[in-house]
Structure formats: C-alpha cells, structure tokens
Amino acid sequence: DAPFEVIYLSGLVRDPYGQKMSKSKGNVLDPLEAIDEPGADALRFALIHGAAPGNDQKFSAEKLENARNFANKLWNAARFVIGARPASIAADAPRVAPDPAALGPADAWLRARVAATVAEADKAIAEFAFGELTRVLYDAIWGEYCDWALELAKVRLGDESLPAAEREATWWTLVEALDTYLRLLHPVMPFVTEAIWAGLPHAATDPELLIVADWPSAPPVDAAAEAAV
C-alpha cells in the first residue's frame, strides 16, 4: 500500500532577492538561529505566510520580524482578555457560550466574523492553501479581533452602568473567539497557542493539556517588539 494518499511539495525558499540560498554566496538563513531569536513559531509562520502552491518564495528578516510581531500581538491580546475577566465570573468558572440575549452589537458582529473565518480556514486547509490560511487568520486576529473587537469590548467591560450579565456576555464572546482562533492557528504556531490556551477557561469537553504552561510569564515577550505593536 502507498504510505501516503497526498504529498504536498513546497517551492524553494529563496533569499530576499529571489536568489537560491547558498553557503558560498553567504545568503543562507540558519533556521536554528531564527529559532533562538524570534522563535520556532515565528519561523513556521514566516515560512507559510504568503507561500503559494507551486511557487518559490522570497524569505527575509522582515518576514520573520512580522511573524514575531504577530505572535506578540496575539499574546498581548490574550493577556488583556484574561485580565479583563469581570469580577462576577469566578476565576475557576468553566468556559460557557455567551448569553445571546445579553450580546451587544459588537459582540454579535464578532461572533459572525469568527464563524466566517472558520469557514474560510476550513476551505483553505481542504485545498492545501496554507498561505491563504495564514492570511485569513492574520487578518481576523490582528485586523478584526485586536484592532476592533477588543477596543469595542473595552467600552462595555468598563461600563459599570451595564447589567453584569451584559458585561459577562461581552467577555465570554472574547474568550470564545480567542479559543477558536487559537485552535485554527495551532498547526502553524503550536507553542504560543498552547501556552495561551492553557490560561483560558476550559469547557468540560475540552482535551487535557499535555504541558501546563506557566501563565502569564511564558513564553517571554520581547519588550522592544511589544512596544512596537
């Protein structure tokens, strides 16, 4: 029997000028050095993001830096969400779906966008369009979740005049969306997503973690990169 039903062949990874990497040319990027500095997740994301089936890709320090910034952006967003838990929700409360009757317009919008992102991500994975997968998740997490959803949620979470049920619904919506995005991104960035997921409330049906992360001290966040984002 054939050992695999499908074999995915990527294009060559070239230097920023499109030249083939060669030790004699001195244009080789050492992956171990990249892992030691920006991290393994950043390297994986940078290699996949923008890659098109059948085409070679240009790889540069800028792509690696952008991937690291994306990981930091996700980490900082998660740190905000975990720290913004309403006092009316117990620290050990299991994850539950937000109450539909208590959702605000921004909460409903975010849930709709998450559902659309899941559909797009599923389609990209089914078609082996991994570069498209990272584009979909990058836009959803950075452009929609971080830049819009979190900022809109801050208003409701900080409004003490709102009923506790409405503020709770907003927070659970953020948790639900983050949980979904972490699952979608996990094949590309397994370490940071698992570390963040360990700090989120879990439902009774969630799988057990093999490694319990030390939240929020792990993984380390580069101060300069954090300031940049």
N, C-alpha and C positions, 0 to 999 in steps of 0.2 A: 504494500500500500504506500501511496505517496505520503510523506511525513507532513506536508502542508497543503492546504487547499488553495491558499493565496500567499503569494510572495510579493512584498512591497519593496521596490527598488527606488532609492532616492537618487537625486542628481549629485554631482560633485559639489563639495563645499570649497569655494574659491576665496581668494583674498579680496579686499575691498575694491580692487581694480579689475577683478574678473580673471586674474591670473591663477593658474594652478599652483597650489601650495607646494613648496619645495624647500628642503633644508638648504640646498645650495643657494637658493635665492634669498633665504633668510626671512621668508614671509609666512612661516608656519605658526599657527596658533596652538600652543601646548594646552590641551584640554585639562590636564592636571593643574596647571597654573590658574586656568579660568575657574576651576572648582575651588581652589584655595582662596581666591579673592571674591568674585561676585557670587559664587556658589553653584552647586550642581543644578539646582532648579533654574537659575538664570541661564545657564549654558543650554540646558534642554529646551527652554522656551525660545531662546535666541535662534537655535538651530531649526526649530519648527516654524516659528512665526515668519510668515512671508514666503515660505517654501511652496513651490507649485509642482505638481506631479510632472515628471519628465524633464524638468528644467534644473540646471545648475543654479546655485545661489551664491551671492557675494556675502561674505561674513566679515564683520568689522567689530572693533572695540565699541563703537557707538551702539550697535545692535545688542551687545552684551550689557552695556550700561542701561539701555532702555528696559531690558528684561529684568535687571536688578531693581530698577526703579518701580517696575510693575509689581514685583514681589513685595517691596517695601510699602507700596500704596495699599496693597491687599492687607498686609499685616497691620498697618495703621488704622485701616477701616475696621478691621476685626477688633482691634484694641478699643476703638471708640464704642462699637456696638456692645461689647462685653461690659465696658464701664458705664454705659448708659442704661443699664437694667433698672426699670422703675422699682422703687422701694416696696411696692405692693406685690412684687413677684419674688418668691423665696429663692435664695441662692441655689438650692438643690432642686428647684422645680423642673420636672421633665419638659422637654420641648412639646408644645402643642400648636395646632394651627390657629391663626388669629381669628377672632370672632368676626364674621362677615358683617354683622350689624353694627360693629363699632369702628369699621375702617373709615379712614378719611380718603379724599380723592387721590392724594399722592400714594397712599397705601394700595389702593385698588389699581392704580397705574403701574406700580412696581410689580405687583403680582402678575399683571397681564404681560409685562415685559419679560419677566422670568419665564413664564410659560412659552413665550415666543422664542426666547433664547434656547430653551431646552429643545424645542422642535428644530431650530437651526443647527444646534450642536449635534443632535442625533443624525440629521441628514448628512452633515459633514463627515462624521465618523463612518457612516454606512458607505459613503463614497470614497473613503480613504483620503479625503481632502483635509489633511491635518493642519496645513497652513490656514485654511478657511476656519477651522475650529478655533485656533488661537486668535484669529481676527475677531470672530464673533464674541469670544469670551473677554478679550481685551476691551472691546467697545462696550460690552454690557457692564463689566466690573468697573472700569475706570470712568467711562463716559456717562453711564446711566446710574449705577449704584453709588459710586463715590461722589461724583460731581453734582448729582441731582437728588437721588433718594435720601442720602444721609443728610444733606443740607436741609431738605424739606422736613425730614423727620425730627431734626433738632428743634424746630419750632413747636411741633406737637408735644414732644417729650418734655420740653421745658415750660409748657403752658400749664401752670397749676390750676387754672380755672376749668380745665377739661376734666371730665369724669375719669377716674382711674382706669376704667375699662377701655376707654379710647386710647389712652397712652400705652396701656398694655398691648392693645391690638397693633399699634404702630411698632412697638419694639419686637413683638413676635413676628411681624411681617419682615423686619430687617433680619432677624435670625433665620427665618425660613428661606429668604432669598440668599443669604450668605451660605447657609448649609447646602443649598442646591448648587450654587456656583463653585463651591469647594469640591463637590463631587464631580462636576463636569471637568474641572481643571486638574483634578488629581492625577490622571495619567500623564500629564505634561509636567506638572510641578508637584511631585508626590510628598516632598519633605515639608515644605511650608504649609501646604494644605492640610496635612495630617496634624501638624503642630497646632494650627488654628482650630481645626475641628475638635481637637481634644478639649479646648476651652469653652466650647459651645454647649448649651443644654442639649441633651440627647433624648430621643423618644425611646419607648420601651422596646421597639422593634429594631433599633439601630444595632449594627455589629459591634463587637467588642474591639477595643483598640489593642494592638499587639504591644505598642510602646506608648506609655503615658508621658506626654510632654510636660516640661516644667513651664507652665504659663504664668506670667507673660514674659519671662526672661529669655525664653528660647523660641525661635532662633535669634541670634543677635541682629540688631538693626543698625546699619551703618549711619552714624549721626549726620555726616555730610549729605548722604543720599536722602535721608529722612527730611532734612531741611530743604532739599531741592524739590521735594514733592509735597 
